[in-house]
Amino acid sequence: MKLSLKSIATLSAVSALAVSPLFFAGSASAQPVRFDGSYVGAGVGGSLTQGGRGNDESKFGGNIQGRFAVPNAPVSVRGSVLFDGDNSVIIPSLTYDVPVAKNTNLYVGAGYGFVQKDGITSQLGNKDAAVISAGVESEVARGVVVYSDAKYGINAYEGGAGSVSLVGGVGLRF
């Protein structure tokens, strides 16, 4: 069977059309789209643990939390301030973000909590301590983010006990 130039051109064009999706394919439609926005939010929170001493009671208060998404990377730089009427703690941290649904991430990370007044109980203990955190965030409407996380302060009480705090809130994306 002789192949003419016209047959070769037609076969080449059909082959190119058949293979082109492999070169132009984006992410799979079943793969979740990562929420990669930065935001600042506010909400409520409280400690679930006590340090075991007289002034180490559980605390309830507010929080201010922010996220800066590192471009083209699954990590974020975060900052949290947990406060109540007696004390506050500032927690800078770095997290690893995992997409689980459209515009929704789970995140885990580590940071350090700086207690404003050592010896006085805050939502995350009564002394400076290393902090690990895990949480979820989701953009629920254009520019509106809800978030919630748990923070564990390692040896965050003067007696050496750890502290657990749960926070949640609503943020605005920027």
Secondary structure, DSSP 4 states (H G I P E B T S, - for coil): -PPPHHHHHHHHHHHHHHHHHHHH--S-TTSPPPP---EEEEEEEEE----SSTT----EEEEEEEEEEPTTSSEEEEEEEEE-SS-EEEEEEEEEEEEEETTEEEEEEEEEEEESSTTS-BTTBSS-EEEEEEEEEEEEETTEEEEEEEEEETT-STTS--EEEEEEEEEEE-
